[in-house]
């Protein structure tokens, strides 16, 4: 592996650079890059994942916000004509436009903890643009993404992610794999968008607004949390006990509630 130029990690970018070659190899095997893949790496940093990814396929696109890292990346991968750098913020990046008429994107990255949740939401909203995602995230975020209804980690992010994707927690990455060492464990997660949604909401904006409202106060019941939006009688008609707490509801049940509200709001029969 080529020499990686030294760069002081920037706190404002949440940078922790991956150094452990064993972990790097394990991540690459989990991604399984293949010829013909449209690979996009978010936050390549000093190229720890970039180098083995581009060695597998010969082409890679990266999105990097830190301008100081870009010259080093250009030098490091100058001999790969299909290495493309997009300078900018992944949170504002148009992934659908990047895909264009080509194959869906395979997105990878060691994501800064401070942007991981909004970035995943941004990518989920891109829907058909993304074939799959492999991310290194704070372990607690991965546990929320992969949680099951009824558990303490099940919440708004779980519902949003699992509405769109199959979520797999792959393995833990300890702090000593990074420089500087973060104060928390990390984990690798695979998000694979459903080819066909198991449960389809008439209005996803409404669905996620209701989910947000439902989880506003986790200790309170649906009757209280959805007051003013969905009454107890409507929940009972849908076969959902209004005395339940939001963390006990499945994705299907949230979709059922949202579709009933959408139907009531429009006055049309969409069932």
C-alpha positions, 0 to 999 in steps of 0.5 A, spaced: 500 500 500 502 506 498 505 511 503 499 516 506 501 523 507 500 525 514 494 530 515 492 533 522 485 531 523 480 536 523 475 536 529 470 540 525 470 535 520 469 529 525 475 526 522 478 520 525 483 516 519 482 509 519 489 505 519 488 498 521 490 494 515 486 488 517 480 492 518 481 495 512 481 488 508 475 486 512 471 492 510 473 491 502 471 483 503 464 485 506 463 491 500 465 486 495 467 491 489 466 488 482 468 490 475 462 494 472 460 497 479 459 505 480 463 506 486 462 512 490 466 513 497 464 519 501 470 522 505 476 518 503 480 522 507 487 519 506 485 514 502 485 508 507 479 505 503 480 508 497 486 505 495 484 498 495 477 500 492 480 503 486 485 497 485 479 492 485 475 496 479 480 501 476 475 506 477 472 510 483 468 517 485 469 520 491 466 526 495 471 530 499 469 536 503 476 538 506 480 542 501 486 540 504 486 533 503 484 533 495 491 535 493 494 529 496 488 524 493 490 527 486 497 525 487 496 519 490 491 516 485 494 520 479 495 514 475 488 512 475 484 516 469 477 514 472 479 516 479 474 522 480 474 527 486 467 531 487 469 537 492 463 538 496 459 537 502 455 530 501 449 532 505 448 537 499 450 532 494 445 530 488 446 523 488 440 522 483 444 527 478 450 523 479 447 516 477 444 519 471 442 514 466 447 509 469 447 503 474 445 505 481 451 507 486 454 503 491 456 508 496 461 507 501 464 511 507 467 512 514 462 517 516 464 522 521 459 521 527 456 528 527 453 527 520 452 520 519 444 520 521 442 526 516 447 523 511 443 516 511 437 520 511 439 524 505 441 518 501 435 514 503 431 519 500 435 518 493 432 511 493 433 509 486 440 512 485 443 507 490 444 500 489 447 499 496 451 502 502 456 500 506 458 505 512 462 505 518 458 509 523 458 510 531 456 503 534 450 506 537 447 509 530 448 502 527 444 499 533 439 504 532 439 502 524 439 495 525 434 495 531 427 491 532 421 493 534 420 493 542 427 494 543 430 500 546 434 502 540 428 502 536 426 509 534 425 514 528 432 512 524 430 505 525 423 506 522 426 510 516 432 506 514 428 499 514 422 502 510 427 503 505 432 498 506 434 491 509 439 493 514 445 488 516 450 490 522 456 486 520 462 487 525 465 492 530 471 496 529 475 498 536 477 505 537 485 503 536 483 502 529 483 509 528 488 515 528 486 519 532 482 514 537 475 516 537 472 515 544 467 510 542 466 503 538 464 503 531 461 498 527 460 496 519 453 496 517 450 494 510 444 498 507 441 494 501 434 498 498 428 493 497 427 492 490 420 492 492 418 496 498 414 491 503 410 496 505 408 502 501 406 509 504 401 513 500 405 519 502 412 518 505 413 525 508 407 524 512 409 517 514 416 520 517 412 526 520 408 521 524 413 517 526 417 523 528 411 525 532 410 518 535 417 518 538 417 525 540 416 522 548 418 515 548 415 514 555 408 516 552 403 512 549 400 513 542 394 516 544 398 522 547 403 522 542 399 522 536 393 527 539 391 532 534 393 527 528 390 520 529 385 519 535 384 513 539 378 510 535 382 511 529 387 507 531 383 501 534 379 501 527 386 499 524 387 494 530 392 498 533 392 499 541 392 506 542 395 504 549 401 502 546 408 506 546 411 508 539 417 503 540 413 497 540 410 498 533 412 495 526 414 499 520 408 496 517 403 499 523 406 506 522 405 505 514 398 503 516 397 509 520 400 514 515 395 511 509 389 512 513 391 519 515 393 520 508 386 517 506 382 521 511 386 528 509 384 527 501 377 524 502 379 519 497 379 511 498 386 509 497 386 503 501 
